[in-house]
Amino acid sequence: MDEQTHYWQKFDETFFNDGYRLCNAFIGHDFSVKNIFAAQKQLYVVVDQLIDSFIGRSRTEGNPPECRKGCAFCCHQTVLASTYELLYLADFLKRKYPGKLVEGVRAKLEAKAVLTRGLKLDGLLKFKMPCPLLHPTGGYCTSYQARPVACRIYLSSSEASCRLDLEQPENDSVFPSLYEMPLRAGRMLNEGFQARLREGRIDKLQVFETTIEQGVLSAFEPEAAQKWLTGKKVFKQLV
């Protein structure tokens, strides 16, 4: 094993274990929706702190990210999130948009779900359309506080590369210039978190990724979180 491979292996193990321990600290004695949501909130705090620290270091080294409020090229691609993240996001939306207001959110989710439902992964990754939670004129996320890990760790050093990725979805040689460290650290934190959730419940708990639009619609159903917790089928897996 070469030195670089060994470094990344230890890196992955460290963040995986951190995610596992964070989750366990909240659900170790009470596996409840309340505690899972509290654990997720703390996970997002940790991820955001990691990103802030990385941004500071990148600026010091002369390679700052070009991400900024109002730049929403990345908000036009398909976002995959874990089922528990989607339950958390749905809960946030129902509290932020009570009563009839949430129906407007639901309508936007359904409009995109109609177009993405049935697409295989390759098609989803090339599908470009504004996220239903993207403000139509302000270019910002209307559920920013509850956005999934995938959105939090998406950090680019080149706005032009993100624009090109949006404009040329069929061009397999075009990629946004994303930083590897936050992508990898956030992913491993989430995988460790997920591993603790699945522990002892591998054949029971629905833990997989699906699109925001389809996942949140499922999570909007009555008692979805509690049904999910008890092993009932709430979400549909991607084709």
N, C-alpha and C positions, 0 to 999 in steps of 0.2 A: 504494500500500500504506500503510495507516494505521500509526501508531506501535505499537499493541498487536500487530497482526498481524506486524509486523517483529520485535518482541521475541520472540514465541513461535517464529517461524521460526528465529531465531538460537539460541534455547534448545534446540529440537529438534535442530538441526545439531550443537551442542556435545555433547550427551549421546549422540547417535548415534555421533559420531566417537570419543568416549571408550570406548564399548562395543566399537567396531571395534578400536581400538588395544589394549584390554585383552586381547581374544581373540587378536589377532595376536601379542602378546608371548609367549604360551604355545605357540601352534601354528605359528608362522611357519616353523620348521625341522623340525618333527616333528608331523605330523597324526595323532595317536594318541588312543585312548580315554583313556589316562592323562593326557595333556596337556589334552584337552578338559575332563575332570572337574576338573583343577586350575584351569583357567581359569574354570569355572563357580563353583567354591568362592570364588575371588577376586571374581568378579562379585557374588556374594551378600554378601561382606564390604563391597564398595563401596556396594551398595544399602542395606544395614543402616546403614552410617555416614551415608548421606544422610538416611535416615529419622530416625535419632537426632538429627541436626543440625536437621532440620525441626521435630521435636517440641519441642526446646529453644527454638527461635525462636518457635513458636506459643504456648508457655506464657508467654514473655516478653511477647508481644503481647496476651495475655489471651484467646486463642482456642485453648485446648489440646484435643487429641483426647480422646475419651472411650473409646477402645479400652483394654482391660485384660485381664489373664489371667483366664479364666473367662467372659468375654463372648464368646460363640461364634455370634452370629446370622449372621455372614458365612460361617461354616463349614457352613451348611446350603444354600448355593447351589452351582450348578455352577461348577467351577473349570477353566478351560482352560489348558493348559501346553504349551510347545513340546516336541517329541520328545526333544531332547537333555536337557531338564530332567527328563523322565520317566525316561530311562535313569539319570540321576544319582540320582533319588529311589529307583528300584528297587534300585540298588546299595547305597544307604544302608540300605534296609529289610532286605535280605538279610544285611547285616553286623550290623545291630542285633538282628534276630530270626532267629538261625541255626536250622538243622534244622527241627523240626516247628513251631516258633513262627511261622515265616513263613507257614505254611499257614493260621493263624488270620487273618492279615492278608489273605491271598489270598481267603479266604472272604468277608470283608467287602467287598472290592473287587468280587468277582463278584456279590454280592447287589445292589449298586447298579448295576453294569453291565447286569444283566438289565433293569432298569427304564429306563435312559437310552439303551441301545443302540437305534439307529433313530430317535431323536428328532431333529428338525431344530433348527437353532440357536435359533429363537424358543422352541421348547418347552423346550430345555435351559436357557435363561436364566430361565424361569419355574418350573423344576422345583426343589422344595425338599425336601432330605433331608440328614441329617447326613453329613458327609464320612466315608468309611470310616476315615480316619486320625485322626479326632477322638476323644479319650478319652471313653468313654460316660458317665462321672460327673464327671470332673475339669474338663471344658470346655476342655481344652488339646490342642494338636497333638502327636501321638506321634512325628512326624517333623519337628519344628520346625526343626531345623538344616538340613534339606534341602528345605524347602518352596519351591515355585516363586516366581518374581518376582511373579506376580499376587497371591499371598498377602502378600508382604512390603510391597507398596506400597498395600494396601487400608487406608486410614486415614480414620476418620470423626470428624467433630466433634459427632455427635449419636447417642448410643446409641438414642434413641427412633426415629430415622429408620430405623435398621437393623432394629429390632424390627418396625416397620410394614411394611418391605419383605418380611420373612419371613412376616408374617401375611396380607399382601394381594398375593400373587405375580401375580395377574391384573390388578392395578390399574396401568396404564401411567403414571399420574401420580405414582406413589410411587417415590422414589429415595433411597438412603442419602446422607447429606450428606458426600460424600468430598472431600478436598482435591485440587485439580487438580495442583499442583506435583509431589508425589511420584508420582502416577499417570503423569503425562506423562514425568517424568525416568526412572523405572524402565522404562517401555515403550520409550523411545528407546534407553536403554542396552542393553536386550535385543535390540532390532531391529538395532543396530549390531553386537552380538556375533553375531547370526544371519547378518548380511550377510557377515561374515568367514568363517563356517563354510561358507556357500554358494559363496563365491568359487571359480570354476573347477569347481564341482560342481553347478551349478544343475539339471542333468538327471539327477543321480545320487543325491544325498543327500535323504532324506526329512526335510524341515524344514517342519513345519506344526504347528498346535495341535490337541489333542484333549483329552478329559476325563481327569482324574486316574485314575478307576477303569479306564477302558478302556486308557489309555496305559500305566499301570504293569503291568497284566496282560500286555500285549504285551511290555513290557520285562523281565518276569520270565522269559521264555522263554530256554532255554539259548543262550549266546553272542549274545544280542540286540544288545548294544552293538557287538560286532565285525562282525556281519552288517550292521547299520545303517551302520557306517563304510565298508564296502565296497560300499554301494549296494543291498544286498538289501532287499526289502520286509519290514518288521518291523511297521509300524503301519498301521491303517486310518484313512482320513480320515473326518471327520464327513459325514453324509448332506447 
